[in-house]
Every structure is written in C-alpha cells, then in structure tokens.
Amino acid sequence: MLVDATAVPADRGGVGRYVDELLPALQTEGADLVVVCQAHDVAHYQRLLPGVELLAAPAGIGRRPARLAWEQVGLPLLARRARADVLHCPHYTMPLAGGLPVVTTLHDATFFTHPELHLAVKRRFFTTWTRVSLTRAARCITPSAATRQELVRVAGADPARVDVAHLGVDAARFHVPSDAERAAVREHLGLPGPYVGFLGTLEPRKNVPALIRAWSALTDPPALVLAGGRGWDAEVDRAAAEVPDTHRLLRPGYLPLEMLAGFLGEATVVAYPSLGEGFGLPVLEAMASGAPVLTTRLLSLPEVGGDAVAYTEPDAPAITVALRDLLADPVRRAELAAAGRARAASFDWRACARAHLTAYAAAAAA
C-alpha cells in the first residue's frame, strides 16, 4: 500500500490533519505501508511513523502545478517501483494512467452544492477532479454518509464504489483541558474573562459574518474569539467593523495544535454555524475537549454532533437567539459538554483506519 502524502500543506491544516492522523492509525492496524512525501516532510514522517518506508518526492514539486504534473507521471512510476498493490491519493486528484488500483479521498461535496461559497478557480478544479475520481478510481472514500449521499445526488457517484470513513479524534490531544492548559490559552490570547470560541478558516462557508453580527446583537456578551486562518471572506472584515465598542472581538489567527484543547475546552460556548461541511472536525474536537457546541443541521454536521450539540438556523437573528439561550443556561451547557464528550469517544482514528483498509482491500480485489 502506497500513500501519497505530497499534497499535505505546510501549515498541516485540512488534508494535513487527515493524513497525519490516518497514517499512524493504519500502522497500528498492521497495514503494510509505504509513504511518499515532499522532501521537507521526511523528518516529520520519520518521527510519526517509525519503521515505515518513506520515499521523498522530487524537490521541485512544492508548487501545485508541478506536483500535479509529477502525480501523473512520477507517482505511478514510483508506485510500481515500490511494488504497491494499491495507491491511496488522499486529496481529490489521482494519476489517470497509474497501472494499479487507486483509492481517492473526496472530502467535501459543497463545491457542487454550494458553489457560491468557493472561489471560481477552486470550484472548477475540485468539481472536475471529483468527477474524474468518481469515474476512474477503484474506490472513493468520503468522511461522512452525508457527503457520499450528496455526491450520488449531484455528481452521479455510484454509491457501491464510495466508502464512508468517519474521521476520528485524538483523545490524547483533545481532552478536557487542565488548569495549566487553560491558563496558557488565556495568556496567549491576553483574555482573562469568558469567551465564545470559533475555530476554522475564515472562508464564506463557515458563516463567520453571521456569527459576528449575531454576537454583536447580544447585550454585554463574552468576548468572541475567531481562531484560524484568514481565508478569503472579505465580509468578515465588514462585519468586524460593525462590532459595537462595548464588545470585544479577537482574531488571533492560527493557534498551535497543542493549544487547541485548551482553547476549545475553556470556551463558554464553541459556535460553528457553518453552511456546509464534508465532516466538521472542529465540532468533534470541541466536543472531545468538553465544550458545549452550537452548530447547524446542514449536510454532515448532525452526523457528527447527533443529540450532543445545540443547533441553530444559519441566519444571524437565529444565531443570536440560540447564543443568548445557551449563555444564559449553565445547566444546559453542562449537559451538552457531558454529552459531547461521550459522543466524541465513539469517533476513533483506528476505526477510520479500518474503514480505509476495507476500501483498499476492495480496490485490490477489483
């Protein structure tokens, strides 16, 4: 089994988190792994995967066009030299003439269902490659049943060739934070009082402007902390400019991975009013960290949150009411925090790895 980790970004977000969690779980499950990665990631994967054979891709593939060109020619050659029986491409794209079965992960259907929430160039790229992989890959993997269902509906996917592998949560990393972890987050943020937390890239589908306006409509609320990359949603800046002087809005950018449990678990409420997710990992990680979570019922989010989170419609007035109710009800918040921890425990990276191994076996057999 050869896994192509060359698409992992430098900040290790998104596909990076998925690959970095999946590979050790596959190793633990006994998979016979070979991993190809970019040269600057070799030391990282040596620490993460002791004993696994690592192959370094050419140094010149750091830019996406070069990586995609190498994927079509160099990756199949490398896979054959490694005598791989299956190739896993974990981020939409795949070699068109690889000479061996390919499994491709399709993380999200919102490029089809919510095209207005994506940059046009990204929308064209990912819809095209999703259709290619659904047609050419031996198997495709999605992180939720909702994503598979949407791909069947909008992209003509054959459900018999698409496998669901729910993502997991690392309980050693995401847990009810200690006093020291809480203090470290507060010192980093320079914030002694309570706060509503958000974690994610500030892009249109995260619905952050509606969250800002909903929170702004509250009387004397806790601070609002928007953690994550800036993304490309210009409406966030416009909404932030309208925040009353009586309110405190913080945008600290990326937080270190080791600080996330403290950030999520210390929040009075974690608000994630997304307009659509392929899975919704921040919701799961907040639940595991003991936070009461407010999210929406759109696409995969109820599949993750179940009855252990509070729900709202995605418009600002509805979010205002839902936030106000949660902030005023400590008993309800405690109930959600306990239910969230219990539900999060059922999402395990080893179970995710086993679902991948089933898909690999089916691809090899086909």
C-alpha positions, 0 to 999 in steps of 0.5 A: 500500500502506497500513500501519497502524502505530497499534497499535505500543506505546510501549515498541516491544516485540512488534508494535513490533519487527515493524513497525519492522523490516518497514517499512524492509525493504519500502522497500528492496524498492521497495514503494510505501508509505504509513504511518499512525501515532499522532501521537507516532510521526511523528518516529520514522517520519520518521527510519526511513523517509525519503521515505515518506508518513506520515499521523498518526492522530487524537490521541485514539486512544492508548487501545485502545478508541478506536483500535479504534473509529477502525480501523473507521471512520477507517482505511478512510476514510483508506485510500481517501483515500490511494488504497491498493490494499491495507491491511496491519493488522499486529496481529490486528484489521482494519476489517470494512467497509474497501472494499479488500483487507486483509492481517492479521498473526496472530502467535501461535496459543497463545491457542487452544492454550494458553489457560491461559497468557493472561489471560481478557480477552486470550484472548477478544479475540485468539481472536475477532479471529483468527477474524474475520481468518481469515474476512474478510481477503484474506490472513493472514500468520503468522511461522512454518509452525508457527503457520499449521499450528496455526491450520488445526488449531484455528481452521479457517484455510484454509491457501491464504489464510495466508502464512508470513513468517519474521521476520528479524534485524538483523545490524547490531544483533545481532552478536557483541558487542565488548569495549566492548559487553560491558563496558557490559552488565556495568556496567549490570547491576553483574555482573562474573562469568558469567551465564545470560541470559533475555530476554522478558516475564515472562508464564506462557508463557515458563516463567520459574518453571521456569527459576528453580527449575531454576537454583536446583537447580544447585550454585554456578551463574552468576548468572541474569539475567531481562531484560524486562518484568514481565508478569503471572506472579505465580509468578515472584515465588514462585519468586524467593523460593525462590532459595537465598542462595548464588545470585544472581538479577537482574531488571533489567527492560527493557534498551535495544535497543542493549544487547541484543547485548551482553547476549545475546552475553556470556551463558554460556548464553541459556535460553528454555524457553518453552511456546509461541511464534508465532516466538521472536525472542529465540532468533534474536537470541541466536543472531545475537549468538553465544550458545549457546541452550537452548530447547524443541521446542514449536510454532515454536521448532525452526523457528527454532533447527533443529540450532543450539540445545540443547533441553530438556523444559519441566519444571524437573528437565529444565531443570536437567539440560540447564543443568548439561550445557551449563555444564559443556561449553565445547566444546559451547557453542562449537559451538552459538554457531558454529552459531547464528550461521550459522543466524541469517544465513539469517533476513533482514528483506528476505526477510520483506519479500518474503514480505509483498509476495507476500501483498499482491500476492495480496490485490490480485489477489483 
